[in-house]
Amino acid sequence: MSDRTRQIVDWFTGAPLRVISVFLIALICHSVGKRAIDRAVAKLASADIKPGPGVVARQAERARTIGTVLTSTFNAVVWVIATGMILGEFGFNLGPVIASAGVVGVAVGLGAQTLVRDILSGIFMLIEDQYGVGDTVSVLEIEGVVEKVGLRVTTVRDPQGTLWYLRNGEILKVGNQSQSG
């Protein structure tokens, strides 16, 4: 093998091969994690944990909502770690970035108080099962059917067809006509 060919092989087996490896491992983790979360959510959605009329359908919707949140969180963690590892392979020094993350975190936390409030309200709303997709609700001055429930925003379609985006942190009272006592 010539020196030029050896240099090319040595270069390729260095950083490019490690970057491809990190990317492939992240892709595999993404796929396996999504499949595991989907299976767990399907099992939770089909289980009859709390017997009663209409409870199973409601429980299935809550399980799917929580599954979406778990999948999004898991994917964000996997790809942030993979991106950090790939940047490290290109010689980007992550030490100062990680060290300054605390200071930036405080600044962002102060600036994103409403975002944090919306997400915490969404988590408690899901845990307490205040409403779910398909429920007819009165929220703020809007009445309609819940189309999507997320950690930060709930979407409600009114009878006129308008789709309303309601931040969970702003929802102080909810009237749910679909829940029975």
PASEBA-1860 file (N, C-alpha, C; in nm, 3 decimals):
! residues 181
1> MSDRTRQI> 0.086/-0.117/0.000/0.000/0.000/0.000/0.090/0.123/0.000 ~ 0.057/0.221/-0.082/0.140/0.341/-0.092/0.117/0.430/0.030 ~ 0.208/0.524/0.049/0.197/0.617/0.162/0.071/0.703/0.151 ~ 0.038/0.743/0.031/-0.082/0.827/0.010/-0.209/0.749/0.047 ~ -0.217/0.625/0.005/-0.333/0.541/0.037/-0.340/0.518/0.187 ~ -0.227/0.493/0.251/-0.223/0.472/0.396/-0.268/0.599/0.470 ~ -0.228/0.715/0.421/-0.270/0.842/0.484/-0.422/0.860/0.473 ~ -0.476/0.826/0.357/-0.621/0.838/0.338/-0.695/0.742/0.430
9> VDWFTGAP> -0.649/0.619/0.439/-0.712/0.520/0.527/-0.700/0.562/0.673 ~ -0.582/0.611/0.712/-0.563/0.657/0.850/-0.654/0.775/0.881 ~ -0.667/0.866/0.786/-0.755/0.983/0.808/-0.899/0.937/0.824 ~ -0.945/0.847/0.735/-1.084/0.803/0.739/-1.114/0.723/0.865 ~ -1.019/0.646/0.913/-1.044/0.567/1.034/-1.033/0.651/1.160 ~ -1.001/0.777/1.145/-0.994/0.868/1.259/-1.129/0.933/1.285 ~ -1.133/1.065/1.277/-1.252/1.143/1.310/-1.374/1.108/1.225 ~ -1.364/1.095/1.092/-1.485/1.064/1.015/-1.552/0.933/1.057
17> LRVISVFL> -1.474/0.832/1.084/-1.532/0.704/1.127/-1.598/0.718/1.264 ~ -1.536/0.793/1.353/-1.596/0.813/1.486/-1.725/0.895/1.476 ~ -1.727/0.996/1.389/-1.849/1.077/1.370/-1.961/0.989/1.316 ~ -1.930/0.908/1.216/-2.031/0.818/1.159/-2.079/0.719/1.265 ~ -1.985/0.669/1.346/-2.022/0.575/1.453/-2.116/0.640/1.554 ~ -2.083/0.762/1.597/-2.169/0.834/1.693/-2.307/0.855/1.632 ~ -2.311/0.896/1.506/-2.439/0.920/1.439/-2.522/0.792/1.431 ~ -2.458/0.682/1.392/-2.530/0.554/1.382/-2.579/0.504/1.518
25> IALICHSV> -2.496/0.520/1.620/-2.537/0.479/1.755/-2.654/0.565/1.802 ~ -2.649/0.695/1.775/-2.761/0.783/1.812/-2.887/0.744/1.736 ~ -2.873/0.709/1.610/-2.988/0.666/1.530/-3.048/0.537/1.586 ~ -2.963/0.443/1.624/-3.010/0.318/1.683/-3.078/0.344/1.817 ~ -3.017/0.427/1.901/-3.078/0.462/2.031/-3.213/0.529/2.009 ~ -3.221/0.619/1.912/-3.346/0.688/1.880/-3.454/0.586/1.844 ~ -3.419/0.492/1.756/-3.515/0.392/1.709/-3.557/0.297/1.822 ~ -3.459/0.245/1.895/-3.489/0.151/2.004/-3.569/0.220/2.115
33> GKRAIDRA> -3.530/0.342/2.150/-3.601/0.415/2.255/-3.745/0.445/2.216 ~ -3.765/0.487/2.092/-3.901/0.516/2.044/-3.986/0.389/2.048 ~ -3.928/0.279/2.002/-4.002/0.152/2.002/-4.035/0.109/2.145 ~ -3.941/0.124/2.237/-3.966/0.085/2.376/-4.075/0.172/2.439 ~ -4.069/0.302/2.413/-4.171/0.392/2.468/-4.307/0.360/2.406 ~ -4.311/0.335/2.274/-4.437/0.301/2.208/-4.498/0.173/2.265 ~ -4.414/0.073/2.290/-4.464/-0.053/2.348/-4.518/-0.031/2.489 ~ -4.443/0.045/2.570/-4.487/0.072/2.707/-4.618/0.150/2.707
41> VAKLASAD> -4.629/0.247/2.618/-4.752/0.327/2.610/-4.869/0.240/2.563 ~ -4.845/0.153/2.465/-4.952/0.064/2.417/-4.998/-0.029/2.529 ~ -4.904/-0.079/2.607/-4.941/-0.167/2.719/-5.019/-0.090/2.825 ~ -4.974/0.032/2.855/-5.043/0.116/2.953/-5.180/0.158/2.902 ~ -5.191/0.186/2.773/-5.319/0.230/2.716/-5.422/0.118/2.716 ~ -5.377/-0.006/2.701/-5.471/-0.117/2.694/-5.503/-0.177/2.832 ~ -5.426/-0.142/2.933/-5.450/-0.196/3.067/-5.571/-0.129/3.130 ~ -5.648/-0.206/3.204/-5.766/-0.152/3.273/-5.727/-0.127/3.418
49> IKPGPGVV> -5.657/-0.015/3.441/-5.604/0.016/3.573/-5.714/0.059/3.668 ~ -5.802/0.146/3.619/-5.909/0.200/3.703/-6.042/0.165/3.637 ~ -6.113/0.063/3.686/-6.236/0.021/3.620/-6.344/0.129/3.628 ~ -6.426/0.131/3.525/-6.537/0.225/3.521/-6.573/0.255/3.378 ~ -6.695/0.306/3.356/-6.737/0.335/3.218/-6.660/0.453/3.160 ~ -6.607/0.433/3.039/-6.537/0.540/2.968/-6.397/0.571/3.019 ~ -6.354/0.501/3.123/-6.224/0.531/3.182/-6.111/0.477/3.095 ~ -6.132/0.361/3.031/-6.026/0.299/2.951/-5.988/0.387/2.832
57> ARQAERAR> -6.088/0.444/2.764/-6.058/0.531/2.650/-5.983/0.655/2.695 ~ -6.024/0.710/2.806/-5.958/0.829/2.861/-5.815/0.795/2.903 ~ -5.799/0.681/2.966/-5.666/0.637/3.009/-5.576/0.614/2.888 ~ -5.631/0.560/2.780/-5.552/0.538/2.658/-5.504/0.670/2.601 ~ -5.589/0.771/2.600/-5.550/0.902/2.547/-5.442/0.966/2.634 ~ -5.456/0.954/2.764/-5.353/1.007/2.854/-5.220/0.937/2.832 ~ -5.226/0.804/2.814/-5.104/0.727/2.791/-5.036/0.773/2.662 ~ -5.115/0.797/2.556/-5.057/0.843/2.430/-4.995/0.982/2.445
65> TIGTVLTS> -5.061/1.068/2.519/-5.007/1.202/2.541/-4.874/1.196/2.616 ~ -4.871/1.116/2.721/-4.748/1.101/2.800/-4.640/1.035/2.714 ~ -4.679/0.941/2.628/-4.583/0.877/2.538/-4.520/0.976/2.442 ~ -4.599/1.070/2.392/-4.546/1.173/2.303/-4.445/1.259/2.375 ~ -4.477/1.296/2.498/-4.385/1.378/2.577/-4.256/1.301/2.606 ~ -4.268/1.174/2.645/-4.149/1.094/2.673/-4.062/1.076/2.548 ~ -4.125/1.051/2.435/-4.051/1.033/2.310/-3.976/1.161/2.274 ~ -4.042/1.274/2.284/-3.977/1.402/2.251/-3.859/1.429/2.344
73> TFNAVVWV> -3.878/1.406/2.473/-3.771/1.428/2.569/-3.653/1.334/2.543 ~ -3.683/1.206/2.520/-3.578/1.108/2.495/-3.499/1.145/2.369 ~ -3.570/1.181/2.262/-3.502/1.218/2.137/-3.415/1.341/2.155 ~ -3.464/1.439/2.230/-3.383/1.559/2.254/-3.254/1.525/2.327 ~ -3.264/1.441/2.429/-3.145/1.402/2.506/-3.046/1.327/2.418 ~ -3.095/1.229/2.340/-3.006/1.149/2.254/-2.934/1.238/2.154 ~ -3.006/1.329/2.088/-2.944/1.409/1.983/-2.857/1.521/2.038 ~ -2.888/1.572/2.155/-2.800/1.672/2.217/-2.667/1.606/2.255
81> IATGMILG> -2.672/1.488/2.312/-2.549/1.417/2.348/-2.470/1.382/2.222 ~ -2.538/1.332/2.119/-2.469/1.297/1.994/-2.405/1.419/1.930 ~ -2.477/1.531/1.929/-2.421/1.654/1.872/-2.298/1.699/1.949 ~ -2.304/1.691/2.081/-2.187/1.727/2.162/-2.068/1.638/2.133 ~ -2.094/1.508/2.118/-1.984/1.415/2.088/-1.926/1.441/1.949 ~ -2.012/1.472/1.853/-1.963/1.499/1.717/-1.884/1.629/1.715 ~ -1.932/1.732/1.785/-1.856/1.857/1.792/-1.720/1.834/1.859 ~ -1.716/1.748/1.959/-1.589/1.713/2.023/-1.493/1.647/1.926
89> EFGFNLGP> -1.545/1.566/1.835/-1.459/1.501/1.734/-1.399/1.602/1.637 ~ -1.468/1.712/1.614/-1.416/1.815/1.526/-1.323/1.911/1.599 ~ -1.294/1.883/1.727/-1.200/1.965/1.801/-1.263/2.081/1.876 ~ -1.395/2.086/1.877/-1.465/2.193/1.949/-1.455/2.163/2.098 ~ -1.400/2.257/2.175/-1.381/2.236/2.318/-1.513/2.259/2.391 ~ -1.571/2.153/2.444/-1.701/2.161/2.509/-1.691/2.200/2.657 ~ -1.571/2.198/2.714/-1.553/2.232/2.856/-1.608/2.369/2.892 ~ -1.567/2.475/2.823/-1.621/2.608/2.854/-1.772/2.618/2.831
97> VIASAGVV> -1.821/2.547/2.730/-1.965/2.550/2.703/-2.042/2.488/2.819 ~ -1.994/2.373/2.865/-2.061/2.306/2.977/-2.047/2.388/3.105 ~ -1.931/2.448/3.125/-1.910/2.529/3.245/-2.000/2.653/3.246 ~ -2.018/2.712/3.130/-2.103/2.832/3.124/-2.251/2.798/3.117 ~ -2.285/2.672/3.105/-2.425/2.632/3.096/-2.502/2.670/3.222 ~ -2.435/2.666/3.336/-2.502/2.705/3.461/-2.543/2.851/3.460 ~ -2.453/2.937/3.417/-2.482/3.080/3.412/-2.591/3.108/3.307 ~ -2.577/3.046/3.191/-2.676/3.063/3.086/-2.810/3.005/3.132
105> GVAVGLGA> -2.806/2.894/3.203/-2.929/2.831/3.254/-3.005/2.923/3.346 ~ -2.934/2.993/3.433/-2.999/3.088/3.523/-3.062/3.202/3.443 ~ -2.987/3.256/3.348/-3.040/3.366/3.266/-3.161/3.322/3.185 ~ -3.153/3.206/3.124/-3.265/3.155/3.046/-3.382/3.123/3.138 ~ -3.353/3.068/3.255/-3.459/3.036/3.351/-3.536/3.160/3.394 ~ -3.464/3.268/3.417/-3.531/3.392/3.454/-3.613/3.447/3.338 ~ -3.560/3.433/3.217/-3.630/3.484/3.100/-3.743/3.394/3.054 ~ -3.738/3.268/3.092/-3.837/3.172/3.043/-3.931/3.126/3.153
113> QTLVRDIL> -3.961/3.214/3.247/-4.049/3.175/3.358/-4.186/3.132/3.309 ~ -4.239/3.201/3.208/-4.372/3.164/3.160/-4.368/3.028/3.091 ~ -4.258/2.999/3.020/-4.244/2.869/2.957/-4.241/2.758/3.062 ~ -4.163/2.780/3.167/-4.155/2.682/3.275/-4.292/2.666/3.342 ~ -4.362/2.776/3.364/-4.495/2.769/3.426/-4.592/2.692/3.336 ~ -4.585/2.716/3.204/-4.672/2.645/3.111/-4.645/2.494/3.116 ~ -4.518/2.457/3.116/-4.482/2.315/3.116/-4.521/2.249/3.246 ~ -4.493/2.314/3.359/-4.533/2.256/3.489/-4.684/2.242/3.498
121> SGIFMLIE> -4.757/2.341/3.451/-4.903/2.333/3.451/-4.950/2.218/3.362 ~ -4.884/2.200/3.248/-4.919/2.089/3.159/-4.894/1.954/3.223 ~ -4.783/1.942/3.296/-4.754/1.816/3.364/-4.861/1.786/3.469 ~ -4.895/1.885/3.551/-4.996/1.862/3.654/-5.133/1.839/3.593 ~ -5.163/1.905/3.482/-5.290/1.885/3.415/-5.302/1.741/3.366 ~ -5.192/1.685/3.311/-5.194/1.547/3.266/-5.205/1.449/3.382 ~ -5.129/1.475/3.489/-5.132/1.386/3.605/-5.270/1.385/3.668 ~ -5.332/1.502/3.679/-5.462/1.513/3.745/-5.577/1.477/3.652
129> DQYGVGDT> -5.549/1.452/3.524/-5.651/1.414/3.426/-5.765/1.515/3.423 ~ -5.731/1.643/3.408/-5.834/1.748/3.406/-5.914/1.742/3.278 ~ -5.851/1.714/3.165/-5.919/1.698/3.036/-5.827/1.624/2.942 ~ -5.884/1.573/2.835/-5.806/1.500/2.736/-5.857/1.527/2.597 ~ -5.792/1.470/2.498/-5.832/1.489/2.358/-5.973/1.433/2.341 ~ -6.058/1.512/2.275/-6.195/1.471/2.251/-6.294/1.522/2.354 ~ -6.247/1.574/2.466/-6.336/1.628/2.569/-6.394/1.761/2.525 ~ -6.518/1.787/2.565/-6.580/1.917/2.542/-6.556/2.000/2.667
137> VSVLEIEG> -6.489/2.114/2.650/-6.446/2.194/2.764/-6.483/2.340/2.748 ~ -6.489/2.408/2.862/-6.498/2.554/2.868/-6.370/2.601/2.935 ~ -6.287/2.671/2.860/-6.158/2.717/2.909/-6.148/2.865/2.877 ~ -6.113/2.945/2.979/-6.112/3.089/2.965/-6.248/3.130/2.910 ~ -6.258/3.198/2.796/-6.389/3.233/2.740/-6.422/3.145/2.619 ~ -6.351/3.034/2.603/-6.365/2.948/2.485/-6.433/2.818/2.523 ~ -6.528/2.777/2.440/-6.592/2.648/2.456/-6.568/2.569/2.329 ~ -6.531/2.442/2.344/-6.508/2.360/2.226/-6.454/2.224/2.262
145> VVEKVGLR> -6.403/2.155/2.160/-6.351/2.020/2.176/-6.199/2.025/2.175 ~ -6.138/1.959/2.272/-5.992/1.953/2.281/-5.939/1.868/2.166 ~ -5.848/1.925/2.086/-5.790/1.851/1.974/-5.651/1.797/2.005 ~ -5.577/1.870/2.086/-5.441/1.826/2.120/-5.405/1.877/2.258 ~ -5.340/1.791/2.335/-5.294/1.828/2.468/-5.142/1.809/2.470 ~ -5.071/1.916/2.495/-4.926/1.909/2.505/-4.881/1.960/2.640 ~ -4.753/1.953/2.665/-4.701/2.003/2.792/-4.714/2.154/2.801 ~ -4.698/2.224/2.691/-4.700/2.370/2.694/-4.830/2.430/2.645
153> VTTVRDPQ> -4.891/2.370/2.545/-5.009/2.428/2.481/-5.119/2.323/2.466 ~ -5.242/2.366/2.485/-5.360/2.285/2.456/-5.436/2.351/2.342 ~ -5.480/2.273/2.243/-5.556/2.330/2.133/-5.702/2.287/2.145 ~ -5.791/2.385/2.129/-5.935/2.363/2.141/-6.001/2.422/2.016 ~ -6.090/2.343/1.954/-6.165/2.392/1.837/-6.306/2.426/1.881 ~ -6.346/2.551/1.855/-6.480/2.595/1.895/-6.583/2.553/1.788 ~ -6.712/2.566/1.818/-6.816/2.522/1.723/-6.811/2.595/1.588 ~ -6.755/2.714/1.583/-6.743/2.788/1.457/-6.625/2.740/1.372
161> GTLWYLRN> -6.543/2.650/1.427/-6.431/2.594/1.352/-6.297/2.660/1.381 ~ -6.294/2.759/1.469/-6.168/2.827/1.503/-6.087/2.739/1.596 ~ -5.959/2.724/1.566/-5.869/2.647/1.650/-5.796/2.742/1.743 ~ -5.814/2.723/1.874/-5.754/2.809/1.975/-5.634/2.739/2.036 ~ -5.524/2.813/2.051/-5.404/2.763/2.118/-5.398/2.828/2.255 ~ -5.410/2.746/2.359/-5.415/2.797/2.496/-5.291/2.752/2.571 ~ -5.216/2.847/2.624/-5.099/2.812/2.705/-5.147/2.755/2.837 ~ -5.091/2.640/2.875/-5.137/2.571/2.996/-5.119/2.654/3.121
169> GEILKVGN> -5.017/2.740/3.126/-4.994/2.824/3.243/-5.099/2.932/3.261 ~ -5.173/2.964/3.154/-5.276/3.068/3.161/-5.414/3.010/3.194 ~ -5.427/2.879/3.190/-5.555/2.815/3.218/-5.572/2.803/3.368 ~ -5.659/2.885/3.423/-5.681/2.884/3.568/-5.803/2.802/3.607 ~ -5.906/2.798/3.519/-6.021/2.713/3.546/-6.063/2.646/3.417 ~ -6.113/2.524/3.433/-6.156/2.445/3.320/-6.289/2.380/3.355 ~ -6.385/2.394/3.267/-6.510/2.321/3.281/-6.509/2.207/3.180 ~ -6.522/2.083/3.226/-6.515/1.967/3.138/-6.652/1.899/3.135
177> QSQSG> -6.724/1.915/3.024/-6.856/1.854/3.011/-6.849/1.705/2.981 ~ -6.733/1.653/2.946/-6.720/1.511/2.906/-6.693/1.419/3.025 ~ -6.647/1.473/3.135/-6.617/1.388/3.251/-6.741/1.371/3.335 ~ -6.765/1.246/3.371/-6.876/1.222/3.463/-6.821/1.211/3.604 ~ -6.905/1.246/3.700/-6.866/1.251/3.841/-6.796/1.131/3.884
END
